[in-house]
Amino acid sequence: MKKSARKAIIAGNWKMNKTATEAAQLIDELIPAVAGADCEVVICTPFTSLVTAVEKTKGTNIHVGAENVHFEKSGAFTGEISADMLVDLGVEYVITGHSERRQYFAETDETVNKRTKAALEAGLKVIVCVGESLAQREQGVTEELVRMQTKIALQGVTAEEMSRVIIAYEPVWAIGTGRTATADQAQEVCVAIRKVIGELYGEVVAEATTVQYGGSMNAKNADELLGKLDVDGGLIGGASLKAPDFGAIVAAASK
Ligand code: PGA
């Protein structure tokens, strides 16, 4: 199967940016900027902007995602949001295991797995983030680490559910730093991720799974990164907050 048989997905990760009012303005700018896309376009917004995002993107080619989800269905978990709550709003995607959640909010491979499974069970599409720190890259354990993160995140996930799983390779040292992985580095790790998916689910599932790169992807470097055979899209932080930049990345993925 060729890369063209996989769906390229460009997803914006807004992080803790934009009030709902500001989100509405940005979406007004994004709609025309990505209208001609020949790839899947997703915006993952803070919980407080999801209602606005779902409403405003109705009838457009923009899909809406959340940035996190809790693994329990309901109960005494003050401050948390369940997968059913997201589905009920019309949210389609969710990110799990972002490195900022791992770093600042004590997220572990096990809780990433629990969140991923809960989200899939509720019918969401899940963008599972994996990636090594600078120290781990320098220690030469990138592939082992990313393999392990991927394997644990996917424990108990069925081959059928894999059609709703996207893996985002996000080297921690490249996130928000302006320091992008080279296209070859991105390709190398995306291949390693596809290999582990193949070991777990077989070649057909591995070839059909979207593997994104994320970490300082922008309007300038998107072409080169997305030109790589196993880089099937991007998870975009900073550049997703500017409509012309996000539009340019979407255009690069649509070639
Ligand atoms: P960045 O963030 O594009 O700002 O580096 C990417 C991400 O954290 O998903």
Boltz pocket constraint, residues with backbone or C-beta under 6 A from the ligand:
constraints:
  - pocket:
      binder: B
      contacts: [[A, 13], [A, 170], [A, 174], [A, 175], [A, 176], [A, 177], [A, 178], [A, 214], [A, 215], [A, 216], [A, 217], [A, 235], [A, 236], [A, 237], [A, 238], [A, 239]]
      max_distance: 6.0
